[in-house]
């Protein structure tokens, strides 16, 4: 639980792991574009092939991808059934008088489900191969042009960094408070859902108070270490594009281009 | 190096000042301990050294720069590093080496230079092996050593410890003290605020505070002559000093210089033969 900071990151040193986080973010965006460009089920084969290629190169076990799909399984089933019922079509496979099962509906249901699976799996590929810290650095760099529009890019990245740093600390803290309240006779385990939610208040209030104190302490410590905002700040770990990054982007663009060509040809 | 000149500080809404008319000078290379009971003003004093608090009256100067001058504040904070009490609340990033790099990054130093500074700082607190560990996997004592490494990476001239050992277990506290003593040997000026009297026996100078005033200022041997005054200020002198005093009251001739167990043993052994 305390390692929640790592998100679903799986450490490794594969080709994909070693790519610059900015490259991986760009790859994911291009991949999502590919998935959305496709309007017919058969052409999803191209983004699917891309995903498989990425998965093989990252040496990440398929199990992790399947796990990342678990939270959306009910949504998937619901979407599938709704589309079976509400998609109109010509080719009737089964007529139950009040409802006709059509070939188009089946195709549409599969198409939308596969599309969602591909989207979620593709996004997971990013978080599985990139640590949250690298992701934060990458986002800060990618968003940095927005600074000219007075968008607080550095502040946002610093907030994410600090949040990641303090998640395990706050989990520890809430555990301590919980134990302290339990030793005073607090009951967190019985009663209906409303009662249980209400019984969380004696944990949440002290947790809030202590996080304000932590914030205060941290602010003083940061100030003592010469922190004065993002202006003139350098980083020890510089993000560097290497030739592997160029290669990865080129391959991704090749996929996008071939998808567009195929879509135009078969229109 | 650091000069407190008639410094008075009053917290808002407080009845009496936390510091009243403090005059103190800390010279280069000194290892000074500031001791006092809760509310004696010792932490307030520490927060004045790098301008986190500005005196209500009087001035604090660091290397000739008054802390009240806002333009110099970054320079002062680079010269004076402070380690605080709570090990959890002063580390900024998840990974050890990135946290150590935080200070130099703020100064806008080039990446290669930051790298060498981080490696040196981690080596001098003996935490090189933990460079890429997540900070929440470290013990309290290790976290404090990382906090000190983060300060050392700024290449300060003065290290201030604001009760940095207060939340540590005995072994963590011993480790921290050892680290600080080693740094002092290498020429660092140290100002250590603490409420543990036994930590002060190895210092050059002990400053005792009570009610916002300095009541004693001298070498440990001089200060521990006044055990009654210390007890009056709710401070407990080290066990060894108490033992020395009670042995003395029984008529054994022990010198004022006896502060640690080793020194006590050294003076007692010759006496054994006389019994």
Interface residues (C-beta under 8 A of the other chain):
Chain A: X2 X3 X5 X133 X161 X162 X164 X165 X168 X169 X172 X213 X214 X217 X218 X220 X221 X222 X223 X224 X225 X226 X227 X228 X232 X233 X234 X235 X236 X237 X238
Chain B: X47 X50 X52 X74 X77 X78 X81 X82 X84 X86 X88 X89 X90 X91 X92 X93 X94 X95 X97 X98 X101 X102 X103 X104 X105 X106 X107 X108 X109 X110 X111 X114 X115 X118 X134 X135 X136 X147 X150 X151 X154
